[in-house]
Amino acid sequence: MFRPMTAVSSINLSDEDRLDTLQRLDQFRHWHSLDEKRYCLVCGEIITGRQIQVIMSTHGNRSLRLICPTKHCDAMPIEWVWPTDDLLIKIAMVEIERNWLCLIRRVGRAMQSYRRKTTSSTISRPRFKPPLG
């Protein structure tokens, strides 16, 4: 998702102010404590309310925003979900499937490489000619 570059600054808040800010700015899921967890659909990390970055735009109205704390991820609250058991199981299954497909690809490449080596070595090797007569 493209988000235009704007000048922002991270804000340090007390626990009470941070929880209040999370409750006010996250319109999609209610926060009861800073220790609650969310799963970021963008970066795949589980984050807590303590980790979430509160940033302020330094241009114009100086509005506050919440973003994912993961490096290079600027996901917003709409992109965070509760990490339910069902969700975590699905995530684990997708990861297992991805690893399995990577393994299959590696085996396929290794087999192709092996075939090329054995085929090229039999072709380039001089054949024994029996002596005439």
NUKOLVEX-780098 format. One record per residue (C-alpha): residue number from 1; x, y, z. Coordinates in steps of 0.02 Angstrom, whole numbers, padded with zeros to 5 digits. Layout:
<nodes>
<node><vomi>NUM</vomi><xx>X</xx><yy>Y</yy><zz>Z</zz></node>
...
</nodes>
This chain:
<nodes>
<node><vomi>1</vomi><xx>00000</xx><yy>00000</yy><zz>00000</zz></node>
<node><vomi>2</vomi><xx>00072</xx><yy>00169</yy><zz>-00048</zz></node>
<node><vomi>3</vomi><xx>00076</xx><yy>00302</yy><zz>00085</zz></node>
<node><vomi>4</vomi><xx>00146</xx><yy>00473</yy><zz>00042</zz></node>
<node><vomi>5</vomi><xx>00302</xx><yy>00529</yy><zz>00134</zz></node>
<node><vomi>6</vomi><xx>00267</xx><yy>00655</yy><zz>00270</zz></node>
<node><vomi>7</vomi><xx>00376</xx><yy>00721</yy><zz>00409</zz></node>
<node><vomi>8</vomi><xx>00331</xx><yy>00633</yy><zz>00570</zz></node>
<node><vomi>9</vomi><xx>00403</xx><yy>00618</yy><zz>00744</zz></node>
<node><vomi>10</vomi><xx>00383</xx><yy>00476</yy><zz>00867</zz></node>
<node><vomi>11</vomi><xx>00305</xx><yy>00522</yy><zz>01033</zz></node>
<node><vomi>12</vomi><xx>00350</xx><yy>00451</yy><zz>01204</zz></node>
<node><vomi>13</vomi><xx>00196</xx><yy>00433</yy><zz>01315</zz></node>
<node><vomi>14</vomi><xx>00162</xx><yy>00371</yy><zz>01490</zz></node>
<node><vomi>15</vomi><xx>00075</xx><yy>00202</yy><zz>01499</zz></node>
<node><vomi>16</vomi><xx>-00089</xx><yy>00285</yy><zz>01544</zz></node>
<node><vomi>17</vomi><xx>-00078</xx><yy>00409</yy><zz>01399</zz></node>
<node><vomi>18</vomi><xx>-00023</xx><yy>00272</yy><zz>01278</zz></node>
<node><vomi>19</vomi><xx>-00173</xx><yy>00163</yy><zz>01323</zz></node>
<node><vomi>20</vomi><xx>-00289</xx><yy>00312</yy><zz>01307</zz></node>
<node><vomi>21</vomi><xx>-00214</xx><yy>00353</yy><zz>01137</zz></node>
<node><vomi>22</vomi><xx>-00233</xx><yy>00172</yy><zz>01078</zz></node>
<node><vomi>23</vomi><xx>-00415</xx><yy>00170</yy><zz>01134</zz></node>
<node><vomi>24</vomi><xx>-00450</xx><yy>00334</yy><zz>01048</zz></node>
<node><vomi>25</vomi><xx>-00359</xx><yy>00305</yy><zz>00883</zz></node>
<node><vomi>26</vomi><xx>-00391</xx><yy>00119</yy><zz>00853</zz></node>
<node><vomi>27</vomi><xx>-00571</xx><yy>00123</yy><zz>00792</zz></node>
<node><vomi>28</vomi><xx>-00569</xx><yy>-00060</yy><zz>00742</zz></node>
<node><vomi>29</vomi><xx>-00524</xx><yy>-00155</yy><zz>00902</zz></node>
<node><vomi>30</vomi><xx>-00535</xx><yy>-00101</yy><zz>01083</zz></node>
<node><vomi>31</vomi><xx>-00380</xx><yy>-00101</yy><zz>01192</zz></node>
<node><vomi>32</vomi><xx>-00401</xx><yy>-00154</yy><zz>01375</zz></node>
<node><vomi>33</vomi><xx>-00215</xx><yy>-00152</yy><zz>01417</zz></node>
<node><vomi>34</vomi><xx>-00046</xx><yy>-00116</yy><zz>01340</zz></node>
<node><vomi>35</vomi><xx>-00001</xx><yy>-00300</yy><zz>01355</zz></node>
<node><vomi>36</vomi><xx>-00135</xx><yy>-00352</yy><zz>01230</zz></node>
<node><vomi>37</vomi><xx>-00069</xx><yy>-00424</yy><zz>01069</zz></node>
<node><vomi>38</vomi><xx>-00113</xx><yy>-00396</yy><zz>00888</zz></node>
<node><vomi>39</vomi><xx>-00055</xx><yy>-00485</yy><zz>00730</zz></node>
<node><vomi>40</vomi><xx>00003</xx><yy>-00368</yy><zz>00592</zz></node>
<node><vomi>41</vomi><xx>-00064</xx><yy>-00428</yy><zz>00424</zz></node>
<node><vomi>42</vomi><xx>00070</xx><yy>-00328</yy><zz>00332</zz></node>
<node><vomi>43</vomi><xx>00232</xx><yy>-00388</yy><zz>00413</zz></node>
<node><vomi>44</vomi><xx>00170</xx><yy>-00547</yy><zz>00499</zz></node>
<node><vomi>45</vomi><xx>00232</xx><yy>-00498</yy><zz>00672</zz></node>
<node><vomi>46</vomi><xx>00138</xx><yy>-00507</yy><zz>00837</zz></node>
<node><vomi>47</vomi><xx>00146</xx><yy>-00338</yy><zz>00922</zz></node>
<node><vomi>48</vomi><xx>00088</xx><yy>-00268</yy><zz>01090</zz></node>
<node><vomi>49</vomi><xx>00013</xx><yy>-00102</yy><zz>01137</zz></node>
<node><vomi>50</vomi><xx>00177</xx><yy>-00056</yy><zz>01222</zz></node>
<node><vomi>51</vomi><xx>00271</xx><yy>-00078</yy><zz>01058</zz></node>
<node><vomi>52</vomi><xx>00153</xx><yy>00016</yy><zz>00943</zz></node>
<node><vomi>53</vomi><xx>00224</xx><yy>00182</yy><zz>00885</zz></node>
<node><vomi>54</vomi><xx>00126</xx><yy>00340</yy><zz>00914</zz></node>
<node><vomi>55</vomi><xx>00182</xx><yy>00470</yy><zz>00789</zz></node>
<node><vomi>56</vomi><xx>00136</xx><yy>00650</yy><zz>00757</zz></node>
<node><vomi>57</vomi><xx>00136</xx><yy>00736</yy><zz>00589</zz></node>
<node><vomi>58</vomi><xx>00248</xx><yy>00888</yy><zz>00594</zz></node>
<node><vomi>59</vomi><xx>00151</xx><yy>00972</yy><zz>00453</zz></node>
<node><vomi>60</vomi><xx>-00017</xx><yy>01057</yy><zz>00463</zz></node>
<node><vomi>61</vomi><xx>-00133</xx><yy>00994</yy><zz>00599</zz></node>
<node><vomi>62</vomi><xx>-00001</xx><yy>00892</yy><zz>00695</zz></node>
<node><vomi>63</vomi><xx>-00119</xx><yy>00742</yy><zz>00703</zz></node>
<node><vomi>64</vomi><xx>-00074</xx><yy>00582</yy><zz>00795</zz></node>
<node><vomi>65</vomi><xx>-00065</xx><yy>00412</yy><zz>00709</zz></node>
<node><vomi>66</vomi><xx>-00028</xx><yy>00234</yy><zz>00763</zz></node>
<node><vomi>67</vomi><xx>00091</xx><yy>00127</yy><zz>00661</zz></node>
<node><vomi>68</vomi><xx>00168</xx><yy>-00046</yy><zz>00676</zz></node>
<node><vomi>69</vomi><xx>00334</xx><yy>-00046</yy><zz>00771</zz></node>
<node><vomi>70</vomi><xx>00416</xx><yy>-00170</yy><zz>00652</zz></node>
<node><vomi>71</vomi><xx>00558</xx><yy>-00096</yy><zz>00550</zz></node>
<node><vomi>72</vomi><xx>00502</xx><yy>-00047</yy><zz>00373</zz></node>
<node><vomi>73</vomi><xx>00318</xx><yy>-00081</yy><zz>00414</zz></node>
<node><vomi>74</vomi><xx>00198</xx><yy>00065</yy><zz>00428</zz></node>
<node><vomi>75</vomi><xx>00039</xx><yy>-00036</yy><zz>00450</zz></node>
<node><vomi>76</vomi><xx>-00105</xx><yy>00051</yy><zz>00537</zz></node>
<node><vomi>77</vomi><xx>-00237</xx><yy>-00017</yy><zz>00659</zz></node>
<node><vomi>78</vomi><xx>-00353</xx><yy>-00078</yy><zz>00520</zz></node>
<node><vomi>79</vomi><xx>-00212</xx><yy>-00198</yy><zz>00470</zz></node>
<node><vomi>80</vomi><xx>-00196</xx><yy>-00275</yy><zz>00645</zz></node>
<node><vomi>81</vomi><xx>-00303</xx><yy>-00420</yy><zz>00705</zz></node>
<node><vomi>82</vomi><xx>-00319</xx><yy>-00519</yy><zz>00865</zz></node>
<node><vomi>83</vomi><xx>-00201</xx><yy>-00669</yy><zz>00862</zz></node>
<node><vomi>84</vomi><xx>-00333</xx><yy>-00803</yy><zz>00891</zz></node>
<node><vomi>85</vomi><xx>-00287</xx><yy>-00988</yy><zz>00896</zz></node>
<node><vomi>86</vomi><xx>-00371</xx><yy>-01014</yy><zz>00726</zz></node>
<node><vomi>87</vomi><xx>-00270</xx><yy>-00872</yy><zz>00648</zz></node>
<node><vomi>88</vomi><xx>-00106</xx><yy>-00933</yy><zz>00723</zz></node>
<node><vomi>89</vomi><xx>-00141</xx><yy>-01110</yy><zz>00660</zz></node>
<node><vomi>90</vomi><xx>-00177</xx><yy>-01044</yy><zz>00484</zz></node>
<node><vomi>91</vomi><xx>-00017</xx><yy>-00940</yy><zz>00488</zz></node>
<node><vomi>92</vomi><xx>00083</xx><yy>-01093</yy><zz>00543</zz></node>
<node><vomi>93</vomi><xx>00006</xx><yy>-01199</yy><zz>00406</zz></node>
<node><vomi>94</vomi><xx>00046</xx><yy>-01069</yy><zz>00273</zz></node>
<node><vomi>95</vomi><xx>00225</xx><yy>-01060</yy><zz>00337</zz></node>
<node><vomi>96</vomi><xx>00241</xx><yy>-01250</yy><zz>00333</zz></node>
<node><vomi>97</vomi><xx>00172</xx><yy>-01254</yy><zz>00156</zz></node>
<node><vomi>98</vomi><xx>00290</xx><yy>-01116</yy><zz>00100</zz></node>
<node><vomi>99</vomi><xx>00439</xx><yy>-01209</yy><zz>00175</zz></node>
<node><vomi>100</vomi><xx>00382</xx><yy>-01372</yy><zz>00094</zz></node>
<node><vomi>101</vomi><xx>00368</xx><yy>-01289</yy><zz>-00077</zz></node>
<node><vomi>102</vomi><xx>00542</xx><yy>-01212</yy><zz>-00056</zz></node>
<node><vomi>103</vomi><xx>00611</xx><yy>-01383</yy><zz>-00013</zz></node>
<node><vomi>104</vomi><xx>00528</xx><yy>-01462</yy><zz>-00166</zz></node>
<node><vomi>105</vomi><xx>00601</xx><yy>-01325</yy><zz>-00278</zz></node>
<node><vomi>106</vomi><xx>00775</xx><yy>-01352</yy><zz>-00205</zz></node>
<node><vomi>107</vomi><xx>00763</xx><yy>-01540</yy><zz>-00232</zz></node>
<node><vomi>108</vomi><xx>00704</xx><yy>-01511</yy><zz>-00411</zz></node>
<node><vomi>109</vomi><xx>00850</xx><yy>-01394</yy><zz>-00447</zz></node>
<node><vomi>110</vomi><xx>00973</xx><yy>-01517</yy><zz>-00369</zz></node>
<node><vomi>111</vomi><xx>00904</xx><yy>-01658</yy><zz>-00476</zz></node>
<node><vomi>112</vomi><xx>00916</xx><yy>-01553</yy><zz>-00635</zz></node>
<node><vomi>113</vomi><xx>01094</xx><yy>-01506</yy><zz>-00592</zz></node>
<node><vomi>114</vomi><xx>01138</xx><yy>-01688</yy><zz>-00557</zz></node>
<node><vomi>115</vomi><xx>01061</xx><yy>-01744</yy><zz>-00723</zz></node>
<node><vomi>116</vomi><xx>01158</xx><yy>-01610</yy><zz>-00817</zz></node>
<node><vomi>117</vomi><xx>01321</xx><yy>-01664</yy><zz>-00736</zz></node>
<node><vomi>118</vomi><xx>01294</xx><yy>-01850</yy><zz>-00768</zz></node>
<node><vomi>119</vomi><xx>01232</xx><yy>-01822</yy><zz>-00946</zz></node>
<node><vomi>120</vomi><xx>01373</xx><yy>-01703</yy><zz>-00992</zz></node>
<node><vomi>121</vomi><xx>01505</xx><yy>-01816</yy><zz>-00915</zz></node>
<node><vomi>122</vomi><xx>01448</xx><yy>-01968</yy><zz>-01015</zz></node>
<node><vomi>123</vomi><xx>01439</xx><yy>-01870</yy><zz>-01177</zz></node>
<node><vomi>124</vomi><xx>01608</xx><yy>-01786</yy><zz>-01161</zz></node>
<node><vomi>125</vomi><xx>01700</xx><yy>-01942</yy><zz>-01103</zz></node>
<node><vomi>126</vomi><xx>01793</xx><yy>-02031</yy><zz>-01246</zz></node>
<node><vomi>127</vomi><xx>01726</xx><yy>-02203</yy><zz>-01279</zz></node>
<node><vomi>128</vomi><xx>01838</xx><yy>-02354</yy><zz>-01274</zz></node>
<node><vomi>129</vomi><xx>01873</xx><yy>-02424</yy><zz>-01447</zz></node>
<node><vomi>130</vomi><xx>01924</xx><yy>-02605</yy><zz>-01456</zz></node>
<node><vomi>131</vomi><xx>02086</xx><yy>-02638</yy><zz>-01553</zz></node>
<node><vomi>132</vomi><xx>02062</xx><yy>-02693</yy><zz>-01731</zz></node>
<node><vomi>133</vomi><xx>02125</xx><yy>-02859</yy><zz>-01782</zz></node>
</nodes>
